[in-house]
Every structure is written in C-alpha cells, then in structure tokens.
Amino acid sequence: MIAKKFYIILIILSISLTSCTFRKSVETELYEGKLLTIGIIGEIPTVREKNISFNKLNFVDLHDDLNSKYDAIFITKENLSKAADSEFLAVYKSSNIPFFFIQSTKGYIPFIEEGLSYEDASEFSDGSYITGLYYGKDIHWTFNLYNDIENSKNIEEVYSRVFTIISKIADSTYLQ
C-alpha cells in the first residue's frame, strides 16, 4: 500500500516537473517606461506596449540625422540584405542611437564589415531573434526567444526586453 502511494506521488511529480520544463512561453512584465519613438524599415511588429511609437522609414532616410528624431532604428528580416550594403556602414558608425536587426541569422557582423554582404556572412547558431548594434559605443546585443520557440507571446516578450534597453540608452543610464 505504501509503495503504491509512493509510485503515484512519484508519477504526479514527474508529470508536473516535465510540464514546467516544456512551457512554450513565459509571462513577463511590459515595458512601462517613457514613450519611445522608433524608426523602422519594414513592417511594424505587434507589441504589447502602448508607449511605443513606430515611424516607417526607407533606406534613403538613414542618411538624414536620425539621432534627434528616434530612440532606435529597427530593420526587419526582409531588409537585412540591403542594410548590410557598405554605404550604410558610416551611418551605423556615426549614429548616437542603436540599430536592431530583426531575425538576423548572421549577427551584427555583416553590418560592420566593409565589403561583406549579408548573404556571404557566416550563419550564427546562437538562436537570436533580434541583434542590436550601438557601434559608437562598441556594444552589441542578442535577444533570444524563450526556449527558442517562435510564437506571438515570446516575440512580444523579446520586444519588451529590447524596449527596456533602448530606454536605458536614451536616459544614459545603460552605459554608466
């Protein structure tokens, strides 16, 4: 009788622990800081936050002074090849705001190496969903999805983490 109860308890614990290990998403806090204005080349993502303002840009706009207009620039997956063109290297180098490359499988290297195309850059297997680059401060980030599972909750969560970093940079508290 005692052995039977022991096995039942053991089975229940095993199932409970296993189900926790294989969660597909995680609940996290929203970014609730100041309003952020983000320029984006590509489609505007769905985010949970209401204090984020996205403004659509094109590559010609990158040659304008973006530092006073935006807290960051996002470039989406379908635009990464063009973003790696050597003509934009000077933009990334001289910018006082970070750039975030959405779904770059090649990290930040194709955006800082003269003459290296996005297609020719090596693939990274770090599982990052968003790669950030703040060239002027020699900082880069990688943001992974929870358990490397691509679903709407995990994508929204990764954007919340990115917004927190952008806010800290905008307030100059990140680099202190």
C-alpha positions as CSV (number, residue, x, y, z in Angstrom):
1,M,0.0,0.0,0.0
2,I,2.8,2.5,0.9
3,A,4.7,1.5,-2.2
4,K,1.6,2.1,-4.4
5,K,1.2,5.7,-2.9
6,F,4.9,6.3,-3.4
7,Y,4.7,5.5,-7.1
8,I,1.6,7.6,-7.6
9,I,3.2,10.6,-5.9
10,L,6.4,10.0,-8.0
11,I,4.3,9.9,-11.2
12,I,2.5,13.1,-10.3
13,L,5.7,14.9,-9.5
14,S,7.3,13.7,-12.7
15,I,4.4,14.9,-14.8
16,S,4.4,18.3,-13.0
17,L,8.1,18.8,-13.5
18,T,8.0,17.7,-17.1
19,S,5.2,20.1,-18.0
20,C,7.1,23.0,-16.4
21,T,10.2,22.2,-18.4
22,F,8.4,22.3,-21.8
23,R,6.5,25.5,-21.4
24,K,6.1,27.3,-24.7
25,S,6.1,30.8,-23.5
26,V,6.7,32.9,-20.4
27,E,4.8,35.7,-18.8
28,T,7.0,38.8,-18.4
29,E,6.5,42.4,-17.5
30,L,5.6,45.0,-20.1
31,Y,8.0,47.9,-20.8
32,E,6.3,50.7,-18.9
33,G,8.9,53.5,-19.3
34,K,8.8,56.7,-21.2
35,L,7.4,57.0,-24.7
36,L,9.9,55.6,-27.2
37,T,10.0,56.7,-30.9
38,I,11.5,54.0,-33.1
39,G,12.2,54.3,-36.8
40,I,11.6,51.1,-38.7
41,I,12.4,49.8,-42.1
42,G,9.9,47.1,-42.8
43,E,6.7,46.0,-41.2
44,I,5.7,47.4,-37.8
45,P,5.7,44.5,-35.3
46,T,2.8,43.7,-33.0
47,V,3.8,44.7,-29.5
48,R,2.0,44.8,-26.1
49,E,3.2,48.2,-25.2
50,K,1.1,51.4,-25.8
51,N,4.1,53.7,-25.2
52,I,6.0,52.8,-28.3
53,S,5.6,54.9,-31.5
54,F,6.9,53.4,-34.7
55,N,7.6,55.6,-37.8
56,K,8.1,53.9,-41.1
57,L,11.4,54.7,-42.8
58,N,13.2,53.7,-46.0
59,F,16.9,53.4,-46.6
60,V,17.3,56.9,-48.0
61,D,16.1,58.2,-44.6
62,L,19.1,56.6,-43.0
63,H,21.3,59.3,-44.5
64,D,19.3,62.0,-42.5
65,D,20.1,63.0,-39.0
66,L,18.2,60.3,-37.1
67,N,19.7,61.0,-33.7
68,S,17.3,63.7,-32.7
69,K,14.2,62.1,-34.1
70,Y,14.4,58.5,-32.8
71,D,15.5,56.4,-29.8
72,A,16.4,53.5,-32.0
73,I,16.1,52.1,-35.6
74,F,14.7,48.6,-36.3
75,I,15.4,46.9,-39.6
76,T,13.3,43.8,-40.4
77,K,14.3,40.5,-41.8
78,E,13.3,41.2,-45.4
79,N,15.6,44.3,-45.4
80,L,18.7,42.8,-43.9
81,S,20.5,42.2,-47.2
82,K,20.2,45.9,-48.2
83,A,21.1,47.0,-44.6
84,A,24.4,45.2,-45.0
85,D,25.4,47.4,-48.0
86,S,28.7,49.2,-47.4
87,E,27.0,52.6,-47.9
88,F,25.3,52.2,-44.5
89,L,28.4,51.4,-42.5
90,A,29.2,55.1,-42.0
91,V,25.6,55.5,-40.8
92,Y,25.9,52.8,-38.1
93,K,29.4,54.1,-37.1
94,S,28.3,57.7,-36.6
95,S,24.9,57.1,-35.0
96,N,24.2,58.0,-31.4
97,I,21.3,55.6,-31.3
98,P,21.2,51.8,-31.6
99,F,20.1,49.7,-34.5
100,F,18.3,46.5,-34.1
101,F,18.2,43.8,-36.8
102,I,15.2,41.7,-36.6
103,Q,15.7,37.9,-37.2
104,S,19.3,38.3,-38.4
105,T,20.8,34.8,-38.6
106,K,24.2,36.4,-39.1
107,G,24.5,38.5,-36.0
108,Y,25.8,42.1,-36.4
109,I,29.0,41.3,-38.4
110,P,27.5,42.0,-41.9
111,F,26.6,45.5,-40.8
112,I,30.1,46.5,-39.7
113,E,32.4,44.7,-42.1
114,E,33.2,46.7,-45.2
115,G,32.5,44.6,-48.4
116,L,30.8,41.7,-46.6
117,S,27.4,41.0,-48.0
118,Y,24.6,39.6,-45.8
119,E,24.5,36.5,-48.0
120,D,28.2,35.9,-47.7
121,A,28.4,36.3,-43.9
122,S,28.5,33.2,-41.8
123,E,25.4,31.9,-40.1
124,F,25.3,32.1,-36.3
125,S,23.6,29.3,-34.4
126,D,23.1,31.3,-31.2
127,G,19.3,31.3,-31.7
128,S,19.0,35.1,-31.5
129,Y,15.8,36.7,-32.7
130,I,17.0,40.3,-32.5
131,T,20.5,41.6,-32.8
132,G,21.3,45.0,-31.6
133,L,24.2,47.3,-32.5
134,Y,25.4,50.5,-30.9
135,Y,28.5,51.0,-33.0
136,G,29.6,54.3,-31.5
137,K,29.8,52.8,-28.0
138,D,31.1,49.4,-29.3
139,I,28.1,47.5,-27.9
140,H,26.1,44.7,-29.4
141,W,23.3,42.5,-28.0
142,T,21.5,39.3,-28.9
143,F,18.0,38.7,-27.8
144,N,16.7,35.1,-27.9
145,L,13.1,33.9,-27.8
146,Y,12.0,32.0,-24.7
147,N,13.1,28.3,-25.2
148,D,13.8,29.3,-28.8
149,I,10.1,28.9,-29.5
150,E,8.7,31.4,-32.1
151,N,5.2,32.3,-31.1
152,S,3.4,35.6,-30.6
153,K,3.9,35.7,-26.8
154,N,7.6,35.1,-27.0
155,I,8.0,37.6,-29.8
156,E,6.2,40.3,-27.8
157,E,8.3,39.4,-24.7
158,V,11.6,39.9,-26.6
159,Y,10.5,43.3,-27.9
160,S,9.7,44.3,-24.3
161,R,13.3,43.5,-23.3
162,V,14.6,45.5,-26.3
163,F,12.5,48.5,-25.3
164,T,13.9,48.4,-21.8
165,I,17.5,48.6,-23.2
166,I,16.6,51.4,-25.6
167,S,15.0,53.4,-22.7
168,K,18.2,53.0,-20.6
169,I,20.3,54.1,-23.5
170,A,18.0,57.1,-24.1
171,D,18.3,58.1,-20.4
172,S,22.1,57.5,-20.5
173,T,21.8,55.0,-17.6
174,Y,22.8,52.0,-19.6
175,L,26.4,53.0,-20.0
176,Q,27.1,54.2,-16.5
